[in-house]
Amino acid sequence: MRHLPNIRARRLARRGRGGLRTDRRDRGSATLELSILAPVMLLLIGFVVVAGRVAVAGAAVTSIAGNAARDASLARDARGAVAAASSSARASLTAQDLHCAGGGDVAVDPSGFAGAARGGGGQAVVVTVTCLVSFSDLGFPGLPGSRSLTDQGVSPIDPNRAATSGGLSP
């Protein structure tokens, strides 16, 4: 390697990486930038966590409502439909570990069974599932306490089914 003249060596020594000059006035600027950006990054991470929790809970509520409506439509009468939908939805809410405030709310509209009993087609059972998802366990200051997620599941009732098996095995 060739010996550089003194002036050129001093000039290169004053330059930092990438050939840029470093100055004493720049000392501590990285610390200042980090102290400004750290709260913004934490806020962004908190937003992503909350958005993820809402998305996962929303998808679960949609799935639970559809499955409960299907279970209700398989029942023989309106009372059995309400019982089947409620038990199915509550079991799924517990299994999904959503931590709904109050355990969630399940509303079943079995009015389609009256028309189906008369042989009318196009009847359906509607199940509405509501879950109040809490954000208090996340530990981020300033977050709202909870968000209500509601969805409906609709399932058709087969008009050709018999209310009783009539002695025939299914």
N, C-alpha and C positions, 0 to 999 in steps of 0.2 A: 504494500500500500504506500502510496506516495505521501510525503510529508507536506501538509498544507501550510501556506503562509499564515503568520500570526493573525492578521486581520480577518482573513476568511475563516479561520478556526474559531475565533471569538464570535463571529457573526452566526456561524452554524450552531455553536453552543447555546446561543440565546434563543434559538428556535426550538419549539417542542416537537412532538410527533406530527408528522404530516407537513413539516416545514413551516408551521405557524409559530409566530412569536408568542412566548408566554410573558406575561407581565405580572408584576406584584399586585396590581389592582384587581386581577382576576382571582386571586386566592379567596376561597370561601364561597365562590359563586355556585359551585355544585351543591354545597350544603344548603344554600338559600333556595335553589331551584327544587331540591328534594323536599324541603320543608313546605314549599308551596304546593307541589304536586302530590304529596302523600295523602292529604285529606281528600283531594279530588279523586285519586285512585281508590281509596277506601269507599267513598260514596258510590263510585261506579261499580265496585265489586258488590256492595250492598244492594244496589239496584238490580244487578244480574241475579243475585240470590232470590230476591223477592219475585222477580219476573219468572224465574224458574219454578218457584213454589206455586205461583198462581197457574202457570201452564200445566204443571203436573196434576194439580188438584182439579183443574177444569176438565182435563182429559179423563180423570178418574170419575168425576161426577157424571160426565156424559155416558161413560161405559156402564156405571152403576144404574143409571136411570133406564138405559136400554135393556139391560139384563133383568131388572126388576119388572119392567113392562112385559117382557117375554114370559117370565115366570108367572105373572098374573094372568096372561092370556091362556095359559095352559090349565088354569083352574076350571072346575065345573060350574061354579056359581060366583056371585059377586062377593060374598063373605070370604070364600076361599081365596079369591083373587087379591083382596085387601091383605089377608094374612100372609099369602105367599110373597107378594111384592114387598111388604114391610119387612118380613124376616130376611128376605134375600138382600134388600138394600142395606139393612143394618149390619148384616154379617159382612157384606162387601166393604162398607165404610170402615168397619173395625179391621178387616184384613188389609185394606189399603193403607192403614196407619195415617189417615188424614188429620186426625185430632180436630174434628169439627166441634165448634162450641155447642154444647148441649147435645152432642151425639148426632147432629144433623136432623133434618126434617124430611119426612117422606109422606107425600100426599098421593093417594090413589083415587082415580075417577073410574069406577067400575060401571058407569051408567050404560055402557055398550052391551052389558050382559042381558039387560031387559029386552033389547031388540034382537039379540042373538037367540034368546030363548023362544021368541016368536018365529024364528026362522029367517029373520031379515039379514040381508048381507051388508057388508061394508061397516060393520061395527068394530070398535076398537076400545082398548083399555089404555088409559093415559096415566103415567106415573111421573110425578114431579119430585126431584131430589134437590134439596137446598143444603149447602154446607157453608158455615161461617168459618173461614180459614183465618187463624190468628197468626200475627207476625211478632207477637210480644216475646217469643222465645229466641228470636234472632239476635237481640241485644244491640240493635242499631238505634241510636237516639234519633228521635224525630220521625220514625216510621209510624204510619197509621196503625191502629190496633188490630184491624181485621178487614177481610173482604168477603162479601157474600157471593157465592157461586151457585147458580141455579140452572138446571137443565131438565128437559122433559124427554121421556121415552114413550113411544107409541107403538103398540103391537096389535095387529088385527086378531079378531076372535073368529075362529072357524065356525061358520053357520051350520055346517053339516055334522057337527059333533052332537052327541046326545048328552042330555043333562045327567042321565044315569046310564050305566052300561046295559041295563035291561036283561041281566042274566047272561049276557055274552061276555066271554073273556076278551080283554083288550088285545 
